[in-house]
């Protein structure tokens, strides 16, 4: 599933640093999200279908961010990209940062450049009964991915950002990354 997020680019923003007199340019940001979810099971020759296996309540999500950046500067621009994958504990609802990182890139004037954030892989298990008719429950565990945030800085000034869903903006950079379960 690809999700596209177009950022409202800052059009023609030029600031001059008083000491260096360096020109800063607007950077437009577009993020495509690639998501894959695996649900283990086995293929039954007799029925011609995939039958849930021993771990059919366990699921693995993989999410990759493809970040497209375009600079309107007249010179090469070095940018710092902060990205965060957000999620929540399986069985819970509090959204927290799951994985985050930082990358640098040098943008050529007027050229769109792709920067890939590393893939975040999360495995979770839904709450379920041990067997049919059993009153013994296996609790939910692991983390589910729910969104992402990307911020682009030029000389420590925020020049572009993109969030999916938009509510992730409030969480960006405010909480430590959740521990792996």
N, C-alpha and C positions, 0 to 999 in steps of 0.2 A: 504494500500500500504506500503510495507516495503522497505526502502532504506538502503543499507548497505554502510558503509564508512570504509574502512580499512586505518588505519594510518600507515605511514612508521615508524615502531617502531625503537627506538634507540637500536641497538643491542650491548650489553656489554659495556655500558657507566658506568664507575666507577670514581667518583670524591671523593676526600678526603677533608673534611673541615679542615682548619689548626688548629682550636681550638678544636673542638669536635672529630676530626678524625672519623667522621661518614661516613659510606659507603652509597653512593646513587646508586640506580639501575635504569635501564631502565624500563619504563612502556609502554606496548603496549595498544593501545586504538582502540576499534571498537564500532561504534554507529549504532543502528538500530532505524529507525524512524517509528512510527506507526501513520498514519493519517486517520482521519475520517471526512467526510463532510456531514452534514445533510441539506437537502433541504425540508423545510416544504411544505405540501400539504395535500390533503385528498383523500381517495380512493373512486372511484365512482363504485357502484354496477352495474349501468346501462352499463357502458362502460368496466368495468373490468380493469381500469387503474387508476393510481394516477393522479389526476387533481390538477394543481396548486391552492393553496388556496389564501387567502387574502394577505399573506406575502410570496408569492413564489419568490420574488426578494431578500428575506432575506436568508442568508446562514450562517451556523455555522461550523467552522473548529475546530477540536481537534487534537492536536499533542502531542505525548509522545515520549521521548527519552529513549531508553534502552542503557545504557553505559556499555560496557564490558571491564574490566581492568585486565591485567596480569602483575605481577611484576617478574623480573628476579633476584631479590635480594635474599640473603641467609637468611635474617631475615624479620620479619613483617615490612611493609612499610606503613606509614600514608600518604595519598594523599589528596589534596584539589582539588575539581572538580568545575570549573566555567562553567556554561552553559548559552546560550543566544538563544532565539527564535527571528528571524528577520521577518519583514513584511513591508508592505507599506499600506498607506491609500487607501481605495477603491476609485478608480478614479484617484489615483496618482501613481507615479513611484519611489519616493525617498525611498530607503530601510533604515529602522531604527530598533534598538532593540525594541521589543515589551514586552517580559518578560525575566527576567534573575534571576539567583540565584547561590547559592554555596552549595556544600555538601562536607562532609568529609567521608573517608572510610579507613579502615585498610586492606591492602592486604597481604595475606599469600603468601609465596614464591611458584612460579610456578603454582598457582591456579587462574583460571579465575573467577572473581567476577562480578556480575551484580549490577549496581546502576541505579535506575530509577529516572529521573528528573520528577518533577510534570508536569501534563498535562497543556498545554497552550490552552485555549479556546477563540476563537475570533469570533465575529459575525459581518457581514458586509451586506450592502444592495447595490445592483447595481443601477445605475441611470436608471430610467424608467418613462414612461408616467403614468399619473394618471388613464387614461382609454383609451380604443380603440379610436383612432382618436383625442385624446386630445393633445393640444399644451402645457399643463402644465406638467413640468418635476419635478420629485422628485429627488433631488441630491443624489449622492452616499455618503455612510457614513460607519464608522467602519474601521477595519483593516483586511487585508488578510495576512496570514502566508506564507512566501516564503522560509525560510531556517533556519539553526541553526548553532551554533558554540559550541564546547566543548574544554576546555583546562584543562590539568591535571598538577598539581604542586606537587613537593616533596621539602619540606623545601624552599619554595618560588622560586624554579627553575622550569621553564617550562620543563616537561618531555614528554609530548605528547599532540597532538591536532588533531581535526577533524572538518571539515566544509562541509556543503552542502548548496548551491554550494560553490566552493572554494573561490569565490569572497567575501564571508562573513568574511574571515580572516582579510581583511582590515578594517572592521567595528567593530571587536571584541574589546570591552572595550573602544571605542573612544567616544561614544555618550550616553547621558542619555536615559533611557527607555521612550518610547512614552507614553503619557497619554491615559487612556482608554476613548473611545468615546462612 
